[in-house]
Amino acid sequence: MDTFAGKTAVITGGASGIGRAMADRFGAAGARIMIADVERASMDAAVAEMNDAGIDAVGVLADVGSEQAMNELAEAAFARFGQVNVVCNNAGVAIQGPLHTFTAADWKWVLGVNLWGVIHGIRVFLPHLLEHGDGHIVNTASVAGHTSFPGIGPYSASKHAVVAISETLYNECRQSGSSLGVSVLCPGMVSTNITSSERNRPETLCSPTAPPDPTPEQAEQMKTAQALFDNALKPDAVGEQVYRAVLDKQFYIWTDDSYAPAIMQRHEDIRQGRNPSYRGPLIDEGHVASPSAAG
């Protein structure tokens, strides 16, 4: 795919953050946009703003972890636009804590959005993309998909899986000679609302052991984390990186190089057969994000 003009992009988690930035950038380049999100008010506002900017955009309320919802999203995209060219499996959530504190509901929620959202997105759109041959899939993983920082086990597990799925898809396309482009977005710290993911957690997957309110210590940790995210790389910069990566058929998309030492150390530990090196929490590793030369 060498242009976005006249093409169609479907973006999950597209009402805010990185998803919204991709939608704005692709739309500014002439693409038609369908965003899927679980927050109706934010989705409707995003669509209205894009339409006001002259972008042909529509929204579909969808829980990416639901097989039926993703089937319906694909049907809506095909019915509205006919051909889909770019699919960004971007929706994501995060929770923090030691592994022994997470319930089955915690795991189901995080894996349902972060992993099954990608699986469903590939399942419902990949045959169509392979058939017409003019497309690109972008799966949002994370630097946490290349590291194993303490305190974010379910998130890291989901993102490691997304990296593996993306690499597999890339290699299958090369094996078959398909022209489909594949990218895996591995952001570091970006100024989004992911620290408040609980706002979108379905009641059926709420943790029965979680207290209704955070402890003072937890509240302070959340405040510190949010301050770091507020001052992190802005989503628009990531949207631009993804835009260029799709046109260049770039597979790995790194948003900054703050986590490169941790990733390289992990690979060296594996190569040397050493026990994993401890580096502390993820947020301590990347207080200040610097633009990546690769982005």
Secondary structure, DSSP 8 states (H G I E B T S, - for coil): ----TT-EEEEETTTSHHHHHHHHHHHHTT-EEEEEES-HHHHHHHHHHHHHTT--EEEEE--TT-HHHHHHHHHHHHHHHS---EEEE-------B-GGG--HHHHHHHHHHHTHHHHHHHHHHHHHHHHH---EEEEE--GGGS---TTBHHHHHHHHHHHHHHHHHHHHHHHHT---EEEEEE--SBSSSGGGGGGG--GGG--TTS-SS--HHHHHHHHHHHHHHHTSB-HHHHHHHHHHHHHHT-SEEESBSTTHHHHHHHHHHHHHT--------HHHHTSS--B-TT-
